[in-house]
Amino acid sequence: MNENPTPSPDETHSKDPGDDTQRRFRYQASCAALLALELLDEDSEFEEIYCEQYEDILIRRKDGKFVGRQVKTRELHLGPFKTFEEAMIKSLTRFTILERDFPGKFAHYGIATNNGFFKKKGDKNDLQYIIDLARDCSENPSQSPPKHLKPVLETIRMKTGCTKDIILSALSKIELNGTLHALDDCESRVLNRLQSLPQMAGCFLEDATLIARALIESAFRAASLANDTPTRDYFDVIEGGVITLNHERIMAKRLTKASIEAVITSTTAGISTLVTTVPTSIHALPKGVRKLEIKMGRGHISMSNILLAKDLKASTELLLQTWYHRHGSERAEKMYQHLRTLVFASCQTAYDTTFVDSDEFGMKMLLAVRLALKEKRNTDMALPKQCTEEHFFGMASILTEDCIIWWSKQFDIPAEVNK
């Protein structure tokens, strides 16, 4: 017997950094999505967001000025970022080049990270300290740069060939955006911001979750240049023979108020609900539990399970009434029809697969129903989160009392019970 079997590639952790790279790209996309949500605020200074256009995130303000933002990520055990690390020098260099190539166009620059920045007053590794020195020096051009600022200026000069004034101008415009959310906390941060918007008042958590994911995906696609135009890989030739990326590619990187609203609308429109051909209303719920007791008893279901079914019926009736008052009659009735049809379908399948000529299949059917409803609750996106697995089974109890669901072969209910 082989005690050391050959490992299988589907059972061994991959050391390929591709998955981690994708996680970091998604983090950057979530940062862009968070900023894009600001476009929905009428008082926002933002006009448009561009992904991977000169910067990780490029913001065009309503006053025509731009903001360039870099997003830096790494594992927490590596500690906060320091001034002379390659990632930081690269950001400072990029900002300087933008300041040189687009004079007067950038209002400020920003660096955001999941890991924060090293802080120690008067230390050259404290990037905020270096930025403060650059601002003082830029405001007092006659003074000589302090000793801790000089190596930064020289490093950037060597990489860009820019003058001291341009470098200082770029450095003095930098804002460190503090510590953002954790690498694995992308979706929840976008979701929380989304739910705080007035436009999302009354939106169900499941709907908002789908929208958050769609917004992140939209930003990810924009950063990846994933548009559908067949000309996206071509270039335009303009006067003087200068070749530039065509307009379509740049527009594919853009997020606007209209495009964000379109994502929200299309996502919520894609959440379908079930209906019934026999219209019923929340106000027509069956009263009592006597039929439920008789029918489940005929199926040899234990008394404790019958008592639970009665309690869950009452709980679901309360939830339905809450929907009616919280969300209005139209939305509540749609959710009720959806829940009713979904539960009926699961129970009917369980009935068909467990049925035997004797009546003693109720407990087997009950187990099948519970498993089916648990799966439905975990995958259904049309109902609010407060509608739990227990409420799903409570609807099964309501349908039992309504003589829609049976737990044994069908039989005639005593006349006195039907009164």
C-alpha positions in Angstrom: 0.0 0.0 0.0 1.4 3.4 -1.0 1.6 5.5 2.2 2.6 8.6 0.3 0.3 8.9 -2.7 1.1 11.3 -5.5 -0.6 14.6 -4.7 -3.4 15.8 -6.9 -3.5 19.3 -8.4 -7.1 19.8 -7.3 -6.2 19.0 -3.7 -3.0 21.0 -3.3 -2.8 24.7 -2.6 -1.4 26.6 -5.6 1.5 28.9 -5.1 0.6 30.8 -8.3 0.2 34.5 -7.4 -2.5 34.9 -10.0 -5.4 34.6 -7.5 -3.8 37.1 -5.2 -3.3 39.5 -8.0 -6.9 39.2 -9.0 -7.8 39.9 -5.3 -5.8 43.1 -5.4 -7.3 44.2 -8.7 -10.8 43.6 -7.2 -9.7 45.7 -4.2 -8.8 48.6 -6.5 -12.1 48.2 -8.4 -14.0 48.4 -5.1 -12.2 51.6 -4.3 -13.3 53.0 -7.7 -16.8 51.8 -7.0 -16.9 53.6 -3.7 -15.8 56.8 -5.3 -18.3 56.3 -8.2 -21.2 56.2 -5.7 -20.3 59.8 -4.9 -21.5 60.7 -8.4 -25.0 60.1 -7.2 -24.7 62.9 -4.7 -26.0 66.1 -6.2 -23.6 68.1 -3.9 -20.5 66.0 -4.9 -17.6 67.8 -6.6 -17.0 64.7 -8.8 -18.2 64.6 -12.4 -16.6 61.4 -13.8 -14.4 58.6 -12.7 -11.8 56.9 -14.9 -10.2 53.5 -14.1 -6.6 53.0 -15.2 -6.4 56.2 -17.1 -2.9 57.6 -16.2 -3.7 56.7 -12.6 -5.3 53.8 -10.8 -8.3 56.1 -10.4 -8.6 59.4 -12.2 -11.4 61.8 -11.1 -12.7 64.7 -13.1 -14.3 67.3 -11.0 -17.2 69.6 -11.9 -14.8 72.5 -12.0 -12.7 70.8 -14.7 -9.8 70.0 -12.5 -8.6 66.4 -12.0 -7.6 64.2 -9.0 -5.2 61.3 -9.4 -5.4 58.5 -6.9 -3.0 55.5 -6.4 -4.2 52.4 -4.6 -1.5 50.4 -2.9 -2.0 47.0 -1.2 0.0 44.4 0.6 -0.3 41.9 3.4 -0.7 43.4 6.9 2.3 41.6 8.4 4.6 43.6 6.1 3.7 46.8 8.1 2.8 50.3 6.9 4.3 51.9 3.9 7.4 54.0 4.2 8.7 56.9 2.0 11.6 55.2 0.2 9.9 51.9 -0.5 9.6 51.2 -4.2 5.8 51.4 -4.3 5.8 54.9 -2.7 8.6 56.3 -4.9 6.8 54.9 -7.9 3.6 56.9 -6.9 5.5 60.1 -6.2 7.2 59.7 -9.6 3.9 59.2 -11.4 2.4 62.3 -9.8 5.4 64.4 -10.7 5.1 63.3 -14.4 1.4 64.2 -14.4 2.3 67.6 -12.9 4.8 68.1 -15.7 2.7 66.9 -18.6 -0.6 68.5 -17.5 0.4 71.8 -15.8 -2.5 73.3 -13.8 -4.9 70.4 -14.5 -4.6 68.5 -11.3 -6.1 69.8 -8.1 -4.4 67.2 -5.9 -3.2 63.6 -5.8 -3.9 60.8 -3.4 -2.5 57.6 -2.2 -4.8 55.0 -0.5 -3.7 51.7 1.1 -5.1 48.8 3.0 -2.1 48.9 5.3 -1.6 52.6 6.3 1.5 54.7 6.4 4.5 54.7 8.7 4.2 57.5 11.3 7.1 59.0 13.3 7.5 62.7 13.7 10.6 64.0 12.0 11.5 60.7 10.5 12.3 60.6 6.7 10.3 57.4 6.4 7.1 59.2 7.5 5.7 60.2 4.1 3.3 62.7 5.6 6.3 64.4 7.2 8.0 64.6 3.8 4.8 66.0 2.1 4.6 68.7 4.9 8.2 69.6 4.2 7.5 69.9 0.5 4.5 72.2 1.1 6.6 74.5 3.3 9.4 74.5 0.7 6.9 75.2 -2.1 5.4 78.1 -0.2 8.9 79.5 0.5 10.8 79.0 -2.8 13.8 81.0 -1.6 14.7 78.6 1.2 16.8 75.5 0.7 15.1 72.1 0.9 15.5 70.5 4.4 18.0 67.5 4.6 15.2 64.9 4.9 13.5 66.3 1.7 16.6 66.5 -0.4 17.1 62.7 -1.1 13.4 62.4 -2.1 13.8 65.3 -4.6 16.9 63.9 -6.0 15.5 60.4 -6.4 12.5 61.8 -8.3 14.6 64.1 -10.4 16.8 61.2 -11.5 13.7 59.2 -12.5 11.8 62.0 -14.3 14.3 64.8 -15.2 11.8 67.3 -13.7 12.8 70.5 -12.0 12.7 71.0 -8.3 9.7 73.3 -8.7 7.6 70.7 -10.5 8.5 68.0 -8.0 7.6 70.2 -5.1 4.4 71.2 -6.7 3.4 67.6 -7.1 4.5 66.6 -3.6 2.6 69.5 -2.0 -0.6 68.3 -3.6 -0.5 64.8 -2.3 -3.1 63.7 0.2 -2.7 60.4 2.1 -6.1 58.8 2.3 -5.4 56.8 5.4 -6.2 53.1 5.8 -8.9 51.8 3.6 -10.8 48.5 4.1 -9.1 45.2 4.4 -8.3 43.2 1.2 -11.1 40.8 1.8 -13.6 43.4 2.9 -14.3 44.9 -0.6 -18.0 44.0 -1.1 -19.2 44.9 2.4 -17.7 48.5 2.3 -19.4 49.2 -1.1 -22.6 47.6 0.3 -22.5 49.8 3.4 -21.9 53.0 1.4 -24.7 52.0 -1.1 -27.2 51.4 1.7 -26.5 54.9 3.1 -27.7 56.6 0.0 -31.2 58.2 0.0 -31.8 56.5 -3.4 -31.6 53.1 -1.8 -34.1 53.7 1.0 -36.3 50.7 1.3 -34.0 48.5 -0.8 -33.7 44.9 0.3 -30.3 43.7 1.5 -30.2 41.0 -1.2 -30.9 43.6 -3.9 -28.3 46.0 -2.5 -25.7 43.1 -2.4 -26.3 42.3 -6.0 -25.9 46.0 -6.9 -22.7 46.3 -4.9 -21.2 43.3 -6.8 -22.3 44.7 -10.1 -20.7 48.1 -9.3 -17.4 46.5 -8.4 -17.6 44.4 -11.6 -18.3 47.5 -13.6 -15.2 49.2 -12.2 -13.2 46.0 -12.8 -14.3 45.9 -16.4 -13.5 49.6 -16.9 -10.0 49.1 -15.5 -9.6 46.0 -17.8 -10.7 47.9 -20.9 -13.4 45.3 -21.3 -15.7 47.0 -23.7 -17.5 45.4 -26.6 -16.5 47.7 -29.5 -14.7 45.9 -32.3 -12.5 49.0 -32.8 -11.1 49.1 -29.3 -7.6 47.9 -30.3 -7.2 50.5 -33.1 -5.6 53.9 -32.8 -6.5 57.3 -34.1 -4.0 59.5 -36.0 -4.4 63.2 -35.4 -2.8 66.3 -36.7 1.0 66.2 -36.8 1.1 62.4 -37.1 0.7 61.9 -33.3 -0.8 58.5 -32.5 -3.2 58.4 -29.5 -5.4 55.8 -28.0 -8.8 56.2 -29.6 -11.7 57.9 -27.9 -13.7 54.7 -27.5 -11.0 53.1 -25.3 -10.9 56.1 -23.0 -14.7 56.2 -22.8 -14.6 52.5 -21.9 -12.6 53.4 -18.8 -15.2 55.9 -17.6 -17.8 55.7 -14.9 -20.5 58.4 -14.8 -23.7 59.1 -12.8 -25.7 57.8 -15.7 -23.7 54.6 -16.0 -23.9 54.0 -12.2 -27.7 54.5 -12.3 -27.9 52.1 -15.2 -26.1 49.4 -13.2 -28.5 49.9 -10.3 -31.6 49.8 -12.6 -30.5 46.8 -14.7 -29.4 44.8 -11.6 -32.7 45.2 -9.7 -34.6 44.5 -12.9 -32.9 41.2 -13.2 -34.2 40.0 -9.8 -37.3 37.9 -10.9 -40.2 36.9 -8.7 -42.6 34.0 -9.0 -46.3 34.4 -9.4 -49.3 32.1 -9.0 -52.1 31.6 -11.6 -54.6 31.6 -8.7 -54.3 35.0 -7.1 -54.3 35.0 -3.3 -53.8 37.8 -0.8 -52.1 38.2 2.5 -55.5 39.1 3.8 -56.9 35.7 2.8 -54.5 33.6 4.9 -56.3 30.5 6.3 -57.4 30.8 9.9 -56.6 28.3 12.6 -54.4 25.2 12.6 -56.9 22.3 12.8 -56.5 21.1 9.2 -52.8 21.2 9.7 -53.0 19.1 12.8 -55.2 16.5 11.1 -53.2 16.3 7.8 -49.8 16.1 9.4 -51.1 13.6 11.9 -52.4 11.4 9.1 -48.8 11.4 7.7 -47.5 10.1 11.0 -45.6 13.3 11.8 -44.7 13.6 15.4 -46.6 15.9 17.8 -43.4 18.0 18.5 -43.0 18.7 14.7 -46.7 19.6 14.5 -46.4 22.0 17.3 -43.3 23.5 15.6 -45.2 23.8 12.3 -48.0 25.7 14.2 -45.5 28.1 15.7 -43.8 28.8 12.4 -47.1 29.4 10.7 -47.9 32.1 13.3 -44.4 33.6 12.8 -44.8 33.7 9.0 -48.2 35.3 9.3 -46.6 38.0 11.5 -43.8 38.5 8.9 -46.3 38.9 6.1 -48.3 41.5 8.0 -45.0 43.4 8.7 -44.2 43.4 5.0 -47.6 44.8 4.2 -47.2 47.8 6.6 -43.5 48.4 5.9 -43.3 48.0 2.1 -46.9 48.7 1.0 -49.5 46.4 -0.4 -48.1 46.0 -3.9 -44.6 45.0 -3.0 -45.8 42.8 -0.1 -48.3 40.9 -2.2 -45.5 40.2 -4.8 -43.2 38.9 -2.2 -46.0 36.8 -0.7 -46.8 35.3 -4.1 -43.2 34.5 -4.7 -42.7 32.8 -1.3 -46.0 30.9 -1.7 -45.1 29.6 -5.1 -41.5 28.8 -4.3 -42.4 26.8 -1.1 -45.3 25.0 -2.9 -42.9 23.9 -5.7 -40.4 22.5 -3.1 -43.1 20.7 -1.1 -44.8 19.2 -4.1 -41.4 17.8 -5.3 -40.9 16.3 -1.8 -44.4 14.8 -1.9 -43.8 13.2 -5.3 -40.5 11.8 -4.4 -41.5 10.3 -1.0 -45.0 9.2 -1.7 -46.0 5.6 -1.0 -49.4 3.9 -0.9 -49.4 3.9 2.9 -49.8 7.1 4.8 -46.6 6.6 6.7 -44.3 8.8 4.6 -45.0 12.2 6.3 -41.7 12.2 8.3 -39.6 11.3 5.3 -41.4 14.1 3.3 -40.8 16.5 6.2 -37.0 15.9 6.1 -37.0 16.4 2.3 -39.0 19.6 2.6 -36.6 21.0 5.2 -33.6 20.3 3.0 -35.2 21.8 0.0 -36.4 25.0 1.8 -33.0 25.4 3.4 -31.4 25.4 -0.1 -34.0 27.7 -1.5 -33.5 30.2 1.3 -29.7 30.2 0.7 -30.0 30.9 -3.0 -33.2 33.0 -3.4 -32.4 36.7 -3.9 -36.0 38.1 -4.3 -36.9 38.1 -0.6 -35.5 40.2 2.2 -33.0 38.7 4.6 -35.4 38.8 7.5 -37.4 36.1 5.7 -35.6 33.1 7.2 -35.6 29.4 6.6 -38.1 29.1 9.4 -40.5 31.5 7.6 -40.1 29.3 4.5 -41.4 26.4 6.5 -44.0 28.5 8.1 -45.4 29.1 4.6 -45.5 25.3 4.1 -47.7 25.2 7.3 -49.9 27.9 5.8 -50.3 26.0 2.6 -51.0 22.8 4.6 -53.9 24.6 6.4 -55.0 25.9 3.0 -55.2 22.3 1.7 -52.5 23.0 -0.9 -49.9 20.7 0.6 -50.6 17.2 1.9 -48.4 14.9 4.1 -50.2 11.7 3.2 -52.6 10.4 0.5 -55.3 13.0 0.1 -58.5 12.3 2.1 -61.7 14.1 3.0 -61.4 16.6 5.8 -64.2 16.1 8.3 -67.1 18.4 7.5 -67.1 20.1 11.0 -63.5 21.1 10.5 -64.3 22.9 7.2 -66.9 25.1 8.8 
